[in-house]
Amino acid sequence: TASEQAGEDFNYNSADPEGVTALHVAAMHHQGDVARILLENGADPNLADRTGHTALHHTCQTFDENRVDRDVLRRKTEADREKCAEVLLSFNADADQLDGERRPPLAYACRNGIEGMIRGLLLNGASTDVEGEDETKSVLDEIADADLRGRAQEHASTYATEKAAAEAETAQADGGAQAMAT
């Protein structure tokens, strides 16, 4: 049909002069269902706009109301934001891709105190190191610098403890295997 042919010819990665794609807009508005449709049709989850932001970066940022007509701005819940991130990650969005300021999506989630996003990104393999202005910091340092409290600190601390325990267990198992081999 004509609509199927039009869909085949559509470039799902086309962008405006600022490099913003339809997927970026879906991510800005935390529209996980729209993001899924775009990704299923070939949108690139790791395509960056002119500032280096990918769709995942946009999902992790607080929304800039000045960029859109307030009539079309819809407030989305944190669950919508997390669902959108899950969709992007399920289509292999790079959780560690750096933007033009050399910051990964996790840095924005930490800076903005988006607790569920911090945990979700960490559970999906995001690096625990966040590029700072002058140095590389751990996620815990980034959260402390952002003066976040409560569950955001708890999630990051729990993850860091679990990761350290797993690494110690792996090192111990590797050491035991080497001892048995000799």
C-alpha positions as CSV (number, residue, x, y, z in Angstrom):
1,T,0.0,0.0,0.0
2,A,1.0,3.6,-0.3
3,S,1.4,4.1,3.5
4,E,3.7,1.1,3.7
5,Q,5.8,2.4,0.9
6,A,6.0,5.9,2.5
7,G,7.1,4.3,5.7
8,E,9.9,2.4,3.9
9,D,11.2,5.7,2.4
10,F,11.1,7.7,5.6
11,N,14.4,8.5,7.3
12,Y,13.9,8.0,11.0
13,N,17.2,9.7,11.7
14,S,16.5,12.9,9.9
15,A,17.2,16.0,12.1
16,D,16.5,19.7,12.4
17,P,19.4,22.2,12.0
18,E,20.3,21.6,15.7
19,G,20.6,17.9,15.1
20,V,17.5,17.0,17.0
21,T,15.7,13.9,15.7
22,A,12.2,12.6,16.3
23,L,13.7,10.2,18.8
24,H,15.3,13.0,20.7
25,V,12.0,14.8,20.9
26,A,10.3,11.6,22.1
27,A,13.0,11.2,24.8
28,M,12.6,14.9,25.9
29,H,8.9,14.3,26.4
30,H,9.5,10.8,28.0
31,Q,7.4,9.2,25.3
32,G,8.5,5.5,25.6
33,D,5.9,4.2,23.3
34,V,6.8,6.7,20.5
35,A,10.5,6.0,21.1
36,R,9.9,2.2,20.7
37,I,8.1,2.8,17.4
38,L,10.9,5.0,16.1
39,L,13.6,2.5,17.2
40,E,11.7,-0.5,15.7
41,N,11.8,1.4,12.4
42,G,15.5,2.1,12.4
43,A,16.0,5.2,14.5
44,D,19.6,5.3,15.9
45,P,19.5,5.5,19.7
46,N,23.1,6.7,19.8
47,L,22.8,9.5,17.3
48,A,23.8,12.8,18.9
49,D,22.5,16.3,18.4
50,R,24.9,19.3,17.9
51,T,25.6,19.4,21.7
52,G,26.4,15.8,21.7
53,H,23.3,14.7,23.5
54,T,21.8,11.4,22.6
55,A,18.2,10.4,23.3
56,L,19.3,8.9,26.6
57,H,21.0,12.2,27.6
58,H,17.7,14.0,26.9
59,T,15.8,11.5,29.0
60,C,18.1,12.1,31.9
61,Q,17.8,15.8,31.8
62,T,15.2,18.1,33.3
63,F,13.0,19.4,30.5
64,D,13.7,22.9,29.2
65,E,10.3,24.5,28.9
66,N,11.7,27.4,26.9
67,R,12.4,25.0,23.9
68,V,8.8,24.2,23.2
69,D,5.4,25.8,23.0
70,R,3.9,25.5,26.5
71,D,0.6,24.4,25.1
72,V,2.1,21.1,23.9
73,L,4.3,20.5,27.0
74,R,2.9,17.7,29.0
75,R,4.2,16.8,32.4
76,K,5.4,13.3,32.5
77,T,5.9,11.2,35.6
78,E,9.2,9.6,36.7
79,A,7.8,6.3,35.7
80,D,7.4,7.6,32.1
81,R,11.0,8.8,32.2
82,E,12.2,5.5,33.4
83,K,10.1,3.6,30.8
84,C,11.6,5.7,28.1
85,A,15.1,5.0,29.3
86,E,14.4,1.3,29.5
87,V,13.2,1.3,25.9
88,L,16.3,3.2,24.7
89,L,18.6,0.8,26.6
90,S,16.7,-2.2,25.2
91,F,17.6,-1.0,21.8
92,N,21.3,-0.7,22.8
93,A,21.5,3.0,23.7
94,D,25.1,3.6,25.0
95,A,24.8,4.4,28.7
96,D,28.3,5.7,28.7
97,Q,28.3,7.9,25.5
98,L,29.8,11.3,26.3
99,D,28.2,14.5,25.1
100,G,30.0,17.7,24.1
101,E,30.8,18.5,27.7
102,R,32.3,15.0,28.1
103,R,29.4,13.9,30.4
104,P,27.5,10.6,30.1
105,P,23.7,10.4,30.7
106,L,24.4,9.2,34.3
107,A,26.0,12.5,35.1
108,Y,22.7,14.3,34.3
109,A,20.6,11.8,36.2
110,C,22.9,12.4,39.2
111,R,22.9,16.2,38.8
112,N,19.1,16.3,38.6
113,G,18.5,13.8,41.4
114,I,16.5,11.4,39.3
115,E,16.7,8.5,41.6
116,G,15.1,5.8,39.5
117,M,17.3,6.8,36.5
118,I,20.5,6.6,38.6
119,R,19.6,3.0,39.7
120,G,18.4,2.0,36.2
121,L,21.5,3.2,34.4
122,L,23.8,1.6,37.0
123,L,21.9,-1.7,36.7
124,N,22.2,-1.5,32.9
125,G,26.0,-1.3,33.1
126,A,26.7,2.5,33.1
127,S,30.2,3.3,34.3
128,T,30.4,4.4,37.9
129,D,32.9,7.0,36.9
130,V,31.5,10.4,35.8
131,E,33.7,12.9,34.0
132,G,33.9,16.0,36.0
133,E,35.1,19.5,34.9
134,D,38.6,18.9,36.2
135,E,38.7,15.2,37.1
136,T,36.9,11.9,36.9
137,K,34.6,11.3,39.9
138,S,32.6,8.4,41.2
139,V,28.9,8.5,41.0
140,L,28.8,8.9,44.8
141,D,31.0,12.1,44.4
142,E,28.7,13.4,41.7
143,I,25.7,12.9,43.9
144,A,27.4,14.5,46.9
145,D,28.4,17.5,44.7
146,A,24.8,17.9,43.6
147,D,23.8,18.0,47.2
148,L,21.3,15.1,46.7
149,R,19.9,13.3,49.7
150,G,17.8,10.3,50.5
151,R,17.2,7.5,48.1
152,A,19.5,8.7,45.4
153,Q,22.5,8.4,47.7
154,E,21.1,5.1,49.1
155,H,20.8,3.6,45.5
156,A,24.2,4.7,44.5
157,S,25.8,3.5,47.8
158,T,24.1,0.2,47.6
159,Y,25.2,-0.3,44.1
160,A,28.8,0.6,44.9
161,T,28.8,-1.8,47.8
162,E,27.3,-4.6,45.7
163,K,29.8,-4.0,42.9
164,A,32.8,-4.0,45.2
165,A,31.6,-7.2,46.9
166,A,31.1,-8.9,43.5
167,E,34.6,-7.7,42.3
168,A,36.1,-9.0,45.6
169,E,34.3,-12.4,45.2
170,T,35.5,-12.6,41.5
171,A,39.1,-11.8,42.6
172,Q,38.9,-14.4,45.4
173,A,37.5,-17.0,43.0
174,D,40.2,-16.3,40.5
175,G,42.9,-16.5,43.1
176,G,41.5,-19.9,44.4
177,A,41.4,-21.2,40.8
178,Q,45.1,-20.2,40.3
179,A,46.1,-21.8,43.5
180,M,44.5,-25.0,42.5
181,A,46.2,-25.0,39.1
182,T,49.6,-24.8,40.7
